[in-house]
Amino acid sequence: MKIAVLPGDGIGTEIVSEAVKVLEALELPFEMESALVGGVAYDAHGHPLPESTLKLAKEADAILFGAVGDWKYDKLDRPLRPEQAILGLRKNLGLFANFRPAICYEQLVGASSLKPELIAGLDILIIRELTGDIYFGQPRGRRVATDGHFPGAEEAFDTMRYSRPEIERIAHVAFQAARKRSKKVTSVDKANVLETFQFWKDVMTEVGQQYPDVELQHMYVDNAAMQLVKAPKAFDVVVTGNMFGDILSDEASMLTGSIGMLPSASLNSSNQGLYEPSHGSAPDIAGKGVANPLATILSAAMMLRFSLNQEEAAQRIEAAVQKVLAQGLRTPDIYSEGTTKVGTQQMGDAVVRALRG
Ligand SMILES: NC(=O)c1ccc[n+]([C@@H]2O[C@H](COP(=O)([O-])OP(=O)(O)OC[C@H]3O[C@@H](n4cnc5c(N)ncnc54)[C@H](O)[C@@H]3O)[C@@H](O)[C@H]2O)c1
């Protein structure tokens, strides 16, 4: 089981070290190799995703990724900015399915801005299509309008499009994920207005017929945005396109109130995946030893489940995280009165102890 370890910038190195420590404690035959990515790779090699890093990522079964970016690179040309590394990895590895679970841990119910009874026990999975839609559709650009409300005026335009195979493959991912959970998929679209999403809905319905054991519900995106804050526990697996997924996954992740707790996975058709916390490189707290490593540790658990076929080990990590939370250990981002404040390394050590204990 080969894992490419790409810590990146800012808190990336601190949180990935803790996840590696937890993986090592499992005593499984992992082969882990690290490489530079993001701003540190630009500093060393003049590119945020050097050839050698890309080669390592391609050859690995899974990639454990920290975060990239720092304000000091903001003046670089766009293709050389650290954030391009993640886009380059997605593109080169064909990572089309983005998994963002939003789980509300019992001990952290108070961190949410919603009422405790709405989110206690929340466990939903947003699956976002990651390589298509209006974010990548061509043509796009600026021009002088020849029609519309203001002919002759300057305008900008993008193209929203989805092909049948793109929708089919993300549909299968969603139905198969639902089979392992409570067997319910909500497909989010805007079929009432957009041709692309009427097609999305039709194809979802067709694919759904191959999964008679899974309930399929369709919902317009505006309603889904409302329902996510009104009754989030009514959802299980939510599948949607790139743009709607971008917005809804951030909304869903914030239901839990703690960005330092949220893992994510991006998978391709051979289940090779990139696993990373949902947050960024947090330059404001980098080097201080206070970053919460749990999102990265939980991303490592997702890696074991989805790419390395080690469900039991994944559950062991998740149970260990629950245990340290139950012990009252908290990094500053999730700290509340009556709990024990710990740093990044102490949190990682506590997870290792819980794993062994
Ligand atoms: N996939 C990625 O690598 C990724 C994703 C988002 C942002 N970024 C980059 O990260 C940099 C900073 O972006 P930002 O500040 O908007 O977002 P951010 O997620 O890095 O930070 C937002 C806030 O959350 C806090 N935070 C984030 N992770 C935390 C953790 N594990 N523990 C405790 N607190 C945590 C930060 O201190 C900050 O106050 C930018 O350069 C941005 O481009 C990278």
The ligand as an SDF file (V2000), in Angstrom:
LIG
                    3D

 44 48  0  0  0  0  0  0  0  0999 V2000
   -6.8700   22.7170   -0.3890 N   0  0  0  0  0  0  0  0  0  0  0  0
   -6.0680   23.6700    0.0760 C   0  0  0  0  0  0  0  0  0  0  0  0
   -4.8680   23.4710    0.2070 O   0  0  0  0  0  0  0  0  0  0  0  0
   -6.6450   24.9990    0.4720 C   0  0  0  0  0  0  0  0  0  0  0  0
   -8.0070   25.1650    0.7800 C   0  0  0  0  0  0  0  0  0  0  0  0
   -8.4530   26.4240    1.2080 C   0  0  0  0  0  0  0  0  0  0  0  0
   -7.5570   27.4980    1.2950 C   0  0  0  0  0  0  0  0  0  0  0  0
   -6.2480   27.2930    0.9410 N   0  0  0  0  0  0  0  0  0  0  0  0
   -5.2460   28.3620    1.0700 C   0  0  0  0  0  0  0  0  0  0  0  0
   -4.9550   28.5330    2.4620 O   0  0  0  0  0  0  0  0  0  0  0  0
   -4.5300   29.8790    2.6880 C   0  0  0  0  0  0  0  0  0  0  0  0
   -5.3280   30.4640    3.8410 C   0  0  0  0  0  0  0  0  0  0  0  0
   -6.6980   30.5230    3.4630 O   0  0  0  0  0  0  0  0  0  0  0  0
   -7.8560   30.9380    4.4510 P   0  0  0  0  0  0  0  0  0  0  0  0
   -7.2670   31.6810    5.6010 O   0  0  0  0  0  0  0  0  0  0  0  0
   -8.9220   31.5320    3.6390 O   0  0  0  0  0  0  0  0  0  0  0  0
   -8.4700   29.5340    4.9480 O   0  0  0  0  0  0  0  0  0  0  0  0
   -7.9400   28.5410    6.0690 P   0  0  0  0  0  0  0  0  0  0  0  0
   -8.8490   27.3580    6.0330 O   0  0  0  0  0  0  0  0  0  0  0  0
   -6.5110   28.2610    5.8970 O   0  0  0  0  0  0  0  0  0  0  0  0
   -8.1590   29.3300    7.4500 O   0  0  0  0  0  0  0  0  0  0  0  0
   -9.4010   29.9010    7.8400 C   0  0  0  0  0  0  0  0  0  0  0  0
   -9.4300   30.0840    9.3720 C   0  0  0  0  0  0  0  0  0  0  0  0
   -9.5760   28.8020    9.9740 O   0  0  0  0  0  0  0  0  0  0  0  0
   -8.4910   28.5390   10.8530 C   0  0  0  0  0  0  0  0  0  0  0  0
   -8.1050   27.1260   10.6640 N   0  0  0  0  0  0  0  0  0  0  0  0
   -8.0060   26.4540    9.4910 C   0  0  0  0  0  0  0  0  0  0  0  0
   -7.6100   25.1970    9.7070 N   0  0  0  0  0  0  0  0  0  0  0  0
   -7.4500   25.0690   11.0490 C   0  0  0  0  0  0  0  0  0  0  0  0
   -7.0390   23.9810   11.8860 C   0  0  0  0  0  0  0  0  0  0  0  0
   -6.7040   22.7700   11.4080 N   0  0  0  0  0  0  0  0  0  0  0  0
   -6.9770   24.2080   13.2020 N   0  0  0  0  0  0  0  0  0  0  0  0
   -7.3010   25.4030   13.7260 C   0  0  0  0  0  0  0  0  0  0  0  0
   -7.7020   26.4560   12.9980 N   0  0  0  0  0  0  0  0  0  0  0  0
   -7.7710   26.2890   11.6560 C   0  0  0  0  0  0  0  0  0  0  0  0
   -7.3660   29.4840   10.4300 C   0  0  0  0  0  0  0  0  0  0  0  0
   -6.4950   29.7690   11.5010 O   0  0  0  0  0  0  0  0  0  0  0  0
   -8.1410   30.6810    9.9270 C   0  0  0  0  0  0  0  0  0  0  0  0
   -8.4480   31.5400   10.9990 O   0  0  0  0  0  0  0  0  0  0  0  0
   -4.7120   30.6090    1.3640 C   0  0  0  0  0  0  0  0  0  0  0  0
   -3.4650   30.7180    0.7300 O   0  0  0  0  0  0  0  0  0  0  0  0
   -5.6680   29.7090    0.5900 C   0  0  0  0  0  0  0  0  0  0  0  0
   -5.5170   29.8220   -0.7920 O   0  0  0  0  0  0  0  0  0  0  0  0
   -5.7830   26.0830    0.5620 C   0  0  0  0  0  0  0  0  0  0  0  0
  1  2  1  0
  2  3  2  0
  2  4  1  0
  4  5  1  0
  4 44  2  0
  5  6  2  0
  6  7  1  0
  7  8  2  0
  8  9  1  0
  8 44  1  0
  9 10  1  0
  9 42  1  0
 10 11  1  0
 11 12  1  0
 11 40  1  0
 12 13  1  0
 13 14  1  0
 14 15  2  0
 14 16  1  0
 14 17  1  0
 17 18  1  0
 18 19  2  0
 18 20  1  0
 18 21  1  0
 21 22  1  0
 22 23  1  0
 23 24  1  0
 23 38  1  0
 24 25  1  0
 25 26  1  0
 25 36  1  0
 26 27  1  0
 26 35  1  0
 27 28  2  0
 28 29  1  0
 29 30  1  0
 29 35  2  0
 30 31  1  0
 30 32  2  0
 32 33  1  0
 33 34  2  0
 34 35  1  0
 36 37  1  0
 36 38  1  0
 38 39  1  0
 40 41  1  0
 40 42  1  0
 42 43  1  0
M  CHG  2   8   1  16  -1
M  END
$$$$
